[in-house]
Amino acid sequence: MLLSEVSKGRENNLNFIRFVSAILVIYSHSFPFSLGDGNSDILSAFSKGDMTFGGLAVSVFFLFGGFLIAKSVQRLKKAGPYFKARISRIFPALFVVVALCALVLGPIVTTLSLKEYYTNPGTYKYLLNSVLVLVHDLPGVFTENIYNSTVNGPLWTLPVEFLCYIACFIVYKLGLLTEKKMKWTIPMVIVGYIGVWYIFRNNSLIFSAVRPALLFYIGMLCYVYREKITLKLSIAILSLLGFMISCILGVLNITVYFCLPYVLLYLAFGTKKKLSEFGKKAELSYGMYLFGCPLQQTVTMLFGGSMNPIVNLLIVFPIDIVLAYILYILVDKPVMKLMQKSDSNK
């Protein structure tokens, strides 16, 4: 079956895959948050440190992000509608979660007095996260946890994601988002990747952003060449085996771009039975992603600063789902309705 045929409508497993990925982020983070830096999940050990389940989840989000955003930019065409859609998806929920962390959670768990907390510039500096300026700490918050005092570390992916949105729009406006021209971007991206690796190979923070950005680009490629991609179970199995062998050999940093995308595309669009109704009434993965880290750090703090990671996961998981659902009902859903109303009035 051609990818172009099975990805046209809403019959897919995307919401379910994103939901599972959000759970994997919580699972992966439970180890360092509960036991300290240097402790990782089983995939990290299996892949010789090349990838954690959290990294796998981020890869999922970015690959499908590239695929769907390329589709969106071709549909919306103009900068106004395109960036309006992107901004409404990311920022309202982000602003609410950042504000809740700074103005509600922070005062409750800080080791400072309320006066010291609210008069500390760091409290309000944290609000910069809502406009993608990363500030990881709040005054006196989680300072005694075994990992560190980071309140919401996963927010680092959002500036990378928004830069990918900008890049996708530029590629579209340059007329490159077509089968005829997109292929010429491949050598440029390869050269750019090698250059970034050479310059920043010792800077794990910067280089960690390269993998999701490149997978976003591969997602764009898959959308552009969807008429030429055939989804077969046999190829998906071979790709999965390639992924697993790469883990054992410790070369996943190279082969992930060849093995993982096909597996994910098949799981999303190629299966006979699809969980297309999953998450139809409430898409929770983004809210779970936003709330996960502050919840895990809070639970760890309540257990004295360190704990069993599986216990952390089991406590956080149901709370995370409830908070994500409330966020969807009170923020995401009204924003979507407002957007639809705005578009219908034009």
C-alpha positions in Angstrom: 0.0 0.0 0.0 1.2 3.5 -0.8 1.8 5.9 2.0 -0.1 8.6 0.0 -3.2 6.4 0.0 -3.3 5.4 3.7 -2.3 8.8 5.1 -5.1 10.9 3.4 -7.8 10.8 6.0 -7.9 10.4 9.8 -7.8 6.6 9.8 -4.5 6.1 11.5 -2.8 5.3 14.9 -1.2 8.7 15.4 -3.0 9.7 18.6 -2.4 6.3 20.2 1.3 6.4 19.2 1.7 9.9 20.6 0.0 8.8 23.8 2.3 5.9 24.3 5.3 8.2 23.5 4.2 10.5 26.3 4.1 7.6 28.7 7.6 6.6 27.5 8.9 10.1 28.4 7.6 9.7 31.9 9.0 6.2 32.2 12.4 7.3 30.9 12.6 10.4 33.1 11.6 8.4 36.2 15.1 6.9 36.4 17.3 10.1 36.6 14.6 12.0 38.6 14.3 9.2 41.2 17.9 7.9 41.3 20.0 10.7 40.1 21.9 11.8 37.0 23.5 8.9 35.1 20.7 6.5 35.8 18.8 5.6 32.6 16.2 3.2 31.3 16.7 -0.2 29.7 16.9 1.1 26.1 19.8 3.3 27.0 21.7 0.2 28.3 20.7 -1.8 25.2 21.8 0.9 22.8 25.0 1.6 24.6 23.8 5.1 25.6 22.7 6.1 22.0 19.0 6.4 22.9 16.7 6.3 25.8 13.0 5.7 25.7 12.6 9.4 26.2 14.7 10.1 23.2 12.7 7.6 21.2 9.5 9.4 22.2 10.9 12.7 21.1 12.0 11.1 17.8 8.4 10.0 17.3 7.0 13.4 17.9 9.4 15.1 15.5 9.1 12.6 12.7 5.3 12.8 12.6 5.6 16.5 13.2 7.6 16.9 10.0 5.1 14.8 8.1 2.0 16.6 9.3 3.5 20.1 9.2 4.6 19.7 5.6 1.0 18.7 4.9 -0.3 21.7 6.8 1.9 24.2 5.1 0.8 23.0 1.7 -2.8 23.3 2.7 -2.6 26.7 4.5 0.0 28.2 2.1 0.2 31.7 3.7 2.3 32.7 6.7 -0.7 34.1 8.7 -2.9 31.0 8.8 0.1 28.7 9.1 1.8 30.4 12.1 -1.6 31.1 13.7 -2.3 27.4 13.7 1.2 26.5 15.0 1.1 29.2 17.8 -2.4 28.2 18.9 -1.3 24.6 19.3 1.8 25.3 21.3 1.5 28.5 23.3 -1.8 28.6 25.2 -1.2 25.3 27.0 2.4 26.1 27.5 1.6 29.4 29.1 -0.9 27.8 31.5 1.5 25.1 32.6 4.5 27.5 33.0 2.3 29.9 35.0 1.0 27.1 37.2 4.6 25.9 38.0 5.8 29.4 38.8 2.8 30.8 40.7 1.1 27.7 42.2 3.5 24.8 42.5 6.6 26.9 43.3 5.2 28.7 46.3 3.9 25.3 47.7 7.2 23.4 47.4 9.9 26.1 47.7 12.2 26.1 50.7 12.0 29.9 50.8 9.3 31.9 52.6 6.5 33.2 50.4 7.8 36.7 50.6 11.3 35.6 49.5 9.8 33.5 46.7 7.6 36.2 45.3 10.2 38.9 45.5 12.9 36.8 43.9 13.4 37.8 40.2 13.9 34.1 39.3 10.3 33.5 40.0 9.2 35.8 37.2 12.2 34.9 35.0 10.8 31.4 34.8 7.7 32.8 32.9 10.0 33.3 29.9 9.5 29.6 29.2 6.1 30.5 27.9 7.8 32.3 25.0 10.4 29.6 24.4 13.2 31.2 26.4 14.4 28.4 28.5 14.7 28.9 32.3 15.0 25.6 34.2 14.9 26.6 37.9 12.6 28.3 40.3 13.9 29.8 43.6 14.2 27.1 46.3 12.3 24.5 44.3 13.5 20.9 44.1 16.9 22.0 45.4 17.2 18.8 47.6 16.1 16.3 44.9 18.7 13.8 43.9 18.7 14.8 40.2 18.8 18.6 40.3 16.5 21.5 40.7 15.2 21.5 37.1 11.4 22.1 37.1 10.5 21.2 33.5 13.5 20.1 31.5 11.6 18.6 28.5 10.6 22.1 27.5 13.9 22.3 25.6 12.3 20.5 22.6 9.7 23.3 22.0 12.2 26.0 20.7 13.7 23.3 18.4 10.2 22.3 17.3 9.2 25.9 16.5 12.4 26.5 14.6 11.5 23.4 12.5 8.1 25.0 11.8 9.9 28.1 10.5 12.3 26.1 8.4 9.4 24.1 6.9 7.7 27.3 5.9 10.9 28.7 4.3 11.4 25.5 2.4 7.8 25.7 1.1 8.1 29.4 0.1 11.3 28.6 -1.7 9.3 26.1 -3.8 11.4 23.2 -2.6 8.6 21.2 -1.0 7.9 19.2 -4.2 9.0 15.8 -5.5 11.1 17.5 -8.2 13.0 19.9 -6.0 13.1 18.4 -2.5 15.8 15.9 -3.4 18.2 18.7 -3.9 17.9 19.6 -0.2 19.2 16.2 0.9 23.0 16.8 0.1 22.7 20.2 1.8 21.2 18.7 4.9 23.9 15.9 5.0 26.7 18.5 4.7 25.0 20.6 7.4 24.7 17.7 9.7 28.3 16.7 9.3 29.3 20.3 9.9 27.2 20.6 13.1 28.5 17.3 14.3 32.1 18.3 13.7 31.7 21.7 15.4 29.5 20.7 18.3 30.4 17.0 18.8 31.6 17.7 22.3 28.6 19.8 23.2 25.9 17.3 24.1 23.3 20.0 24.8 23.4 21.5 21.2 24.0 18.2 19.5 21.0 16.7 21.2 18.8 19.0 19.2 20.2 17.7 15.9 18.5 14.3 16.0 14.9 15.5 16.4 15.5 18.3 13.9 16.8 15.9 11.3 13.9 13.5 12.0 11.5 16.4 11.4 13.2 16.9 8.1 12.9 13.2 7.3 9.2 13.4 8.1 8.9 16.3 5.6 10.7 14.1 3.0 8.3 11.2 3.7 5.3 13.5 3.1 6.7 14.9 -0.2 7.6 11.5 -1.5 4.5 9.7 -0.1 3.5 8.6 -3.6 6.7 6.6 -3.9 6.8 5.0 -0.4 5.2 1.6 -0.1 4.3 0.3 3.3 5.0 -3.4 3.8 5.1 -5.4 7.0 8.1 -7.3 5.8 10.1 -4.1 5.3 8.9 -2.8 8.7 10.2 -6.0 10.4 13.5 -5.7 8.7 13.8 -2.1 9.7 13.0 -3.0 13.3 15.7 -5.7 13.2 18.1 -3.1 11.8 17.2 -0.8 14.7 17.8 -3.5 17.3 21.1 -4.7 15.7 22.2 -1.1 15.6 21.6 -0.8 19.3 23.7 -3.9 20.0 26.5 -2.6 17.8 26.4 0.9 19.2 25.8 2.6 15.9 22.2 3.8 16.4 23.3 7.5 16.2 23.9 6.8 12.5 21.3 4.2 11.5 18.4 5.6 13.4 17.6 7.9 10.5 17.3 4.9 8.2 15.6 2.3 10.4 13.2 4.2 12.7 11.2 6.3 10.2 9.8 3.3 8.2 8.9 1.4 11.4 7.0 4.4 12.7 5.2 5.1 9.4 4.1 1.5 9.2 2.8 1.6 12.8 0.9 4.8 12.2 -0.6 4.1 8.7 0.2 0.6 7.6 -1.6 -1.7 10.1 -4.9 -3.3 9.0 -6.7 -2.4 12.2 -6.3 1.2 13.3 -7.1 2.9 16.6 -8.4 6.0 14.8 -11.0 6.6 17.6 -8.3 6.8 20.3 -7.9 10.3 21.6 -10.6 11.6 19.2 -12.5 13.4 22.1 -9.4 14.5 23.9 -5.8 14.5 22.6 -3.7 14.3 25.8 -0.1 13.7 24.7 1.0 17.3 24.7 -0.5 18.0 28.1 1.1 14.9 29.5 4.4 16.0 28.1 4.1 19.5 29.7 3.0 18.3 33.1 5.2 15.1 33.4 8.5 16.5 34.7 7.1 18.9 37.3 4.9 16.1 38.6 7.8 13.6 38.8 10.0 16.1 40.6 7.2 16.9 43.0 6.6 13.2 43.8 10.4 12.6 44.2 10.5 15.5 46.6 7.6 14.1 48.7 9.6 10.9 49.0 12.6 12.6 50.4 14.4 13.5 47.2 14.9 10.0 45.9 12.8 6.9 45.3 12.0 3.8 43.3 11.6 4.9 39.6 8.7 2.5 39.0 6.9 3.8 42.0 7.4 7.3 40.7 6.0 6.3 37.3 2.9 4.6 38.8 2.1 7.6 41.0 2.7 10.2 38.3 1.0 8.4 35.4 -2.7 8.7 36.5 -2.3 12.2 37.8 -0.6 13.3 34.6 -3.5 12.0 32.5 -6.1 13.8 34.7 -4.2 17.1 34.5 -3.7 16.7 30.7 -7.4 16.1 30.3 -8.3 19.2 32.4 -5.8 21.2 30.3 -7.4 20.0 27.1 -10.9 20.8 28.2 -10.2 24.2 29.7 -7.5 25.4 27.3 -6.9 23.4 24.1 -10.5 22.7 23.2 -11.7 26.3 23.6 -8.7 27.6 21.7 -9.5 25.2 18.8 -13.1 26.2 18.8 -12.1 29.9 18.7 -9.8 29.2 15.8 -12.5 27.4 13.9 -14.9 30.2 14.5 -12.3 32.7 13.4 -11.7 30.8 10.2 -15.4 30.3 9.4 -16.0 34.1 9.7 -13.4 34.9 7.0 
